[in-house]
């Protein structure tokens, strides 16, 4: 998988996460069916932490509620650190993909 492909997948995950947070905020305002917290956190953990934090701040959604208050910034920091490590040492990418079975 090329770096461009990885970037495209991460971009899509972040856009999806942002939109799911937005949908949950709309449902909260309207009294509609909400998105499970485990789904919101799962999307953030799968690589959508930037989209989650952006939506959290833009929509003022889940800003005071735990575990969102602490988990999202931690996930974002971990994802940034992983990205920096992979940029600094691109040889890690094939090794990581191989360990995942690709």
C-alpha positions as CSV (number, residue, x, y, z in Angstrom):
1,X,0.0,0.0,0.0
2,X,1.5,3.3,-1.0
3,X,1.8,6.4,1.2
4,X,-0.9,8.1,-1.0
5,X,-3.3,5.2,-0.5
6,X,-2.7,5.3,3.3
7,X,-3.3,9.1,3.3
8,X,-6.5,8.6,1.2
9,X,-7.9,6.0,3.6
10,X,-7.0,8.1,6.7
11,X,-8.6,11.1,5.0
12,X,-11.8,9.1,4.4
13,X,-11.9,7.8,7.9
14,X,-11.5,11.3,9.3
15,X,-14.3,12.7,7.1
16,X,-16.6,9.9,8.0
17,X,-15.8,10.4,11.7
18,X,-16.5,14.1,11.5
19,X,-19.8,13.4,9.7
20,X,-20.9,10.8,12.3
21,X,-20.1,13.3,15.1
22,X,-22.1,15.9,13.3
23,X,-25.1,13.5,12.8
24,X,-25.0,12.7,16.5
25,X,-25.0,16.4,17.4
26,X,-28.0,16.9,15.1
27,X,-29.8,14.0,16.7
28,X,-29.0,15.3,20.2
29,X,-30.6,18.7,19.3
30,X,-33.6,17.1,17.7
31,X,-34.2,14.4,20.4
32,X,-33.6,11.7,17.7
33,X,-31.8,8.4,17.7
34,X,-28.2,8.9,18.9
35,X,-25.0,7.2,17.7
36,X,-23.4,4.9,20.3
37,X,-20.5,6.3,22.2
38,X,-18.6,3.1,21.4
39,X,-19.1,3.8,17.7
40,X,-17.8,7.4,18.0
41,X,-14.8,6.3,20.0
42,X,-14.1,3.4,17.7
43,X,-14.0,5.6,14.6
44,X,-11.6,7.9,16.4
45,X,-9.4,5.0,17.4
46,X,-9.4,3.6,13.9
47,X,-7.6,6.7,12.7
48,X,-10.4,9.3,12.8
49,X,-9.1,11.2,15.8
50,X,-8.4,14.4,13.9
51,X,-12.0,14.4,12.5
52,X,-13.4,13.6,16.0
53,X,-11.5,16.4,17.7
54,X,-12.4,18.9,14.9
55,X,-16.1,18.0,15.1
56,X,-16.0,18.0,18.9
57,X,-14.7,21.6,18.8
58,X,-16.7,22.9,15.9
59,X,-20.0,21.5,17.1
60,X,-19.2,21.8,20.8
61,X,-20.2,18.2,21.1
62,X,-19.0,15.7,23.8
63,X,-16.6,18.4,25.2
64,X,-17.3,17.8,28.9
65,X,-18.3,14.1,28.8
66,X,-15.8,11.4,29.7
67,X,-14.2,9.5,28.1
68,X,-14.4,11.9,25.1
69,X,-12.8,14.7,27.1
70,X,-9.6,12.8,27.7
71,X,-9.6,10.0,25.1
72,X,-9.9,12.1,22.0
73,X,-6.8,14.2,22.7
74,X,-4.8,11.1,23.7
75,X,-5.8,9.3,20.5
76,X,-4.9,12.3,18.4
77,X,-1.5,12.6,20.1
78,X,-0.9,8.9,19.5
79,X,-1.9,9.1,15.9
80,X,0.3,12.2,15.3
81,X,3.3,10.4,17.0
82,X,2.7,7.3,14.9
83,X,2.5,9.5,11.7
84,X,5.8,11.3,12.6
85,X,7.5,7.9,13.3
86,X,6.3,6.6,10.0
87,X,7.5,9.7,8.1
88,X,10.8,9.5,9.9
89,X,11.2,5.8,9.1
90,X,9.2,4.8,6.1
91,X,10.7,1.3,6.2
92,X,8.3,0.6,9.2
93,X,5.3,0.7,6.9
94,X,6.0,-2.6,5.0
95,X,6.9,-4.3,8.3
96,X,3.7,-3.1,9.9
97,X,1.6,-4.2,6.9
98,X,3.2,-7.6,6.9
99,X,2.5,-8.0,10.6
100,X,-1.1,-7.2,9.9
101,X,-1.2,-10.0,7.3
102,X,-1.1,-7.9,4.1
